[in-house]
């Protein structure tokens, strides 16, 4: 069995098992989706810390894990004002760095804070988005439909960008970061993101009007691809191919959910603004 065939088999098996589980968790919401978001946040933070170490930046992993956990839990239960949590986190990180002898304190603190704000708060935005429609038991399922639609749109966008970019791509998008991506592929991904949201409105998102459906499709089509490029930038800088090998055939948690992490806070803010 060739290595490429083995990798493809692993990807298919993981997708067959993982996708139904993710759909169920999204539909159930509540504590189930909270644990899903915690898993994404905590594991992605760990992968980010490992990549940063290749650049001699030493994330305060134990304290970072605790703060990511509190950030995400806080979005679910709201036990402390977010401004207080941010200030307290920065104070504690600065104090702990006094007792760490890990090369550059500036680099360590900056990388740790980047991981907390990028991965911690963006993972918490997943909880915000899932809990957005919580006026009643009847409307609560709508948050699950929205998350599922976003995930499908991201997957369709990635597939369209890859296959059409491979077939038609002539103009490099960002060769410094991702040499294989093209403008043609990015445009195809954007178009198919919007088309997917339009299809989702007919199937699941009847509670959204057309303006909001198109707007969310545009957000996913642009920022979903930006999220992928940002993670690629981090990986290229740290000289790794995947953020980890935790998911057979798929790489790491950060690899799989980079686009969702970057999209979720903007979709949530959009919905808050139009509410």
C-alpha positions in Angstrom: 0.0 0.0 0.0 1.5 3.4 -1.0 2.0 6.1 1.5 -0.4 8.5 -0.4 -3.2 5.8 -0.5 -2.7 5.1 3.2 -3.0 8.8 3.9 -6.1 9.2 1.8 -7.7 6.2 3.5 -7.0 7.7 6.9 -8.6 11.0 5.8 -11.7 9.2 4.5 -12.1 7.1 7.7 -11.7 10.1 10.0 -14.2 12.1 7.9 -16.8 9.3 8.0 -16.5 9.1 11.8 -15.8 12.7 12.6 -18.3 14.6 10.5 -21.5 13.0 12.0 -20.2 13.5 15.5 -19.5 17.2 14.8 -23.0 17.6 13.3 -24.6 15.9 16.4 -22.6 18.1 18.8 -23.5 21.3 16.9 -27.2 20.3 17.0 -27.2 19.5 20.7 -25.3 22.6 21.7 -25.1 23.4 25.4 -22.4 21.5 27.4 -21.7 19.2 24.4 -20.7 22.1 22.1 -18.9 23.8 25.0 -16.6 20.7 25.3 -16.2 20.8 21.5 -15.0 24.4 21.7 -12.8 23.7 24.6 -11.2 20.9 22.7 -10.5 23.1 19.7 -9.2 25.9 21.9 -7.0 23.9 24.2 -5.5 21.6 21.6 -4.9 24.4 19.1 -3.2 26.4 21.8 -0.9 23.5 22.5 -0.1 23.1 18.8 0.6 26.8 18.5 2.9 26.7 21.5 4.9 23.8 20.0 5.3 25.7 16.7 6.4 28.8 18.5 9.1 26.8 20.3 10.8 26.3 16.9 11.3 30.1 16.8 12.7 30.0 20.4 9.5 31.5 21.8 8.4 29.7 24.9 4.7 30.0 25.5 3.6 29.6 29.2 1.7 26.5 28.4 0.2 25.6 31.7 -0.9 29.1 32.5 -2.1 29.6 28.9 -4.2 26.4 29.0 -5.8 27.7 32.2 -6.6 31.1 30.7 -7.9 29.6 27.5 -10.2 27.3 29.6 -11.5 30.3 31.6 -12.0 32.4 28.5 -14.2 29.8 26.8 -16.1 28.8 30.0 -16.7 32.5 30.7 -18.4 32.9 27.3 -20.8 30.1 28.3 -21.5 31.2 31.9 -20.4 34.9 32.0 -19.0 34.7 35.6 -16.6 37.6 35.1 -16.6 40.7 32.9 -14.4 40.1 29.8 -12.4 43.3 30.5 -11.5 42.0 34.0 -10.5 38.6 32.6 -8.2 40.2 30.0 -6.5 42.5 32.6 -6.1 39.7 35.1 -4.6 37.4 32.5 -2.0 40.0 31.5 -1.1 40.7 35.1 -0.7 37.0 36.0 1.4 36.3 32.8 3.7 39.2 33.5 4.2 38.1 37.1 4.9 34.4 36.1 7.4 35.5 33.5 9.6 36.9 36.3 10.3 33.4 37.4 10.8 31.8 34.0 14.3 31.6 32.6 13.3 30.9 29.0 15.4 33.1 26.7 13.6 36.3 25.6 10.9 37.4 28.0 9.5 39.8 25.4 9.2 37.0 22.8 7.7 34.6 25.3 5.1 37.1 26.6 4.2 38.3 23.1 3.7 34.8 21.8 1.7 33.7 24.8 -0.6 36.7 24.5 -1.0 36.1 20.7 -2.1 32.6 21.4 -4.5 33.6 24.0 -6.1 36.4 22.0 -6.1 34.6 18.7 -7.0 31.0 19.7 -8.6 31.6 23.1 -11.0 34.4 22.3 -11.7 33.1 18.8 -12.6 29.7 20.2 -14.9 31.4 22.7 -16.6 33.1 19.8 -17.7 29.6 18.7 -19.7 29.4 21.9 -21.1 32.9 21.4 -22.2 31.9 17.9 -23.8 28.6 18.9 -25.7 30.3 21.8 -26.8 33.3 19.8 -30.3 32.0 19.1 -31.3 31.1 22.7 -34.6 32.9 23.1 -36.5 29.6 23.3 -36.2 25.9 22.9 -37.7 26.3 19.4 -35.1 28.8 18.2 -32.1 27.2 20.0 -31.5 24.7 17.2 -30.9 27.6 14.8 -27.5 28.1 16.2 -26.6 24.5 15.4 -27.9 24.9 11.9 -25.8 28.0 11.4 -22.5 26.4 12.7 -23.1 23.4 10.5 -23.8 25.6 7.5 -20.6 27.6 8.1 -18.5 24.4 8.4 -20.0 23.0 5.2 -19.3 26.3 3.4 -15.7 26.3 4.6 -15.2 22.7 3.4 -16.8 23.5 0.0 -14.7 26.7 -0.3 -11.5 24.7 0.5 -12.4 22.0 -2.1 -13.4 24.5 -4.8 -10.2 26.5 -4.2 -8.0 23.4 -4.4 -9.6 21.6 -7.4 -10.4 24.7 -9.5 -7.1 26.3 -8.5 -5.2 23.3 -9.5 -7.0 23.1 -12.9 -7.1 26.8 -13.7 -4.7 28.6 -11.4 -2.1 30.8 -13.1 -1.7 33.7 -10.8 -0.1 33.1 -7.4 -2.1 34.4 -4.4 0.6 34.6 -1.8 3.7 32.6 -2.9 5.7 33.7 0.2 3.2 32.0 2.4 1.4 29.3 0.4 3.1 28.7 -3.0 0.3 26.4 -4.4 -2.6 28.8 -3.8 -3.8 30.9 -6.7 -6.1 33.9 -7.2 -8.3 31.7 -9.5 -8.7 29.2 -6.7 -9.4 31.9 -4.1 -12.1 33.4 -6.3 -13.6 29.9 -6.9 -13.7 29.3 -3.2 -15.3 32.6 -2.5 -18.1 32.0 -5.1 -18.8 28.5 -3.9 -18.9 29.8 -0.2 -21.7 32.2 -1.2 -23.5 29.5 -3.2 -23.3 27.1 -0.3 -24.9 29.6 2.1 -27.6 30.2 -0.5 -28.3 26.5 -0.6 -28.2 26.3 3.2 -30.8 29.0 3.4 -33.2 26.8 1.4 -32.4 23.7 3.6 -31.6 25.0 7.1 -31.3 28.7 7.4 -34.8 29.9 6.6 -34.6 32.2 9.7 -32.0 34.3 8.0 -33.1 36.9 5.4 -31.3 37.0 2.0 -29.1 40.0 3.0 -27.7 38.2 6.0 -27.3 34.9 4.1 -25.2 36.6 1.4 -23.2 38.6 3.9 -22.3 35.5 5.9 -21.3 33.7 2.7 -19.1 36.7 1.8 -17.5 36.6 5.3 -16.8 32.9 5.0 -15.5 33.2 1.5 -13.0 35.9 2.4 -12.1 35.4 6.0 -12.2 31.6 5.9 -9.4 31.7 3.3 -7.6 34.4 5.3 -7.7 32.1 8.4 -6.1 29.3 6.4 -3.4 31.7 5.1 -2.7 33.0 8.6 -2.1 29.5 9.9 0.0 28.7 6.9 2.1 31.8 7.7 2.7 30.6 11.2 3.5 27.0 10.1 5.9 28.3 7.4 7.6 30.6 9.9 8.1 27.7 12.3 9.1 25.3 9.5 6.4 22.6 10.0 4.1 21.1 7.5 1.2 20.4 9.9 0.4 21.9 13.3 0.5 18.3 14.7 -0.4 14.7 13.7 -3.2 14.3 16.1 -5.8 13.6 13.4 -4.7 10.8 11.1 -4.4 12.0 7.5 -5.6 15.5 8.4 -2.8 17.0 10.6 -3.7 18.9 13.7 -6.7 20.5 15.3 -5.4 23.9 14.4 -5.1 22.8 10.8 -8.7 21.6 10.6 -10.4 24.5 12.3 -8.2 27.5 11.4 -10.8 28.9 9.0 -13.7 28.3 11.4 -11.8 30.1 14.2 -11.1 33.1 12.0 -14.7 33.2 10.7 -16.7 32.7 13.8 -16.0 36.0 15.7 -16.8 38.1 12.6 -20.0 36.3 11.9 -21.0 36.7 15.5 -20.2 40.4 15.5 -22.2 40.8 12.3 -25.2 39.2 13.8 -24.8 41.3 17.0 -24.7 44.5 14.9 -27.8 43.7 12.9 -29.8 42.4 15.8 
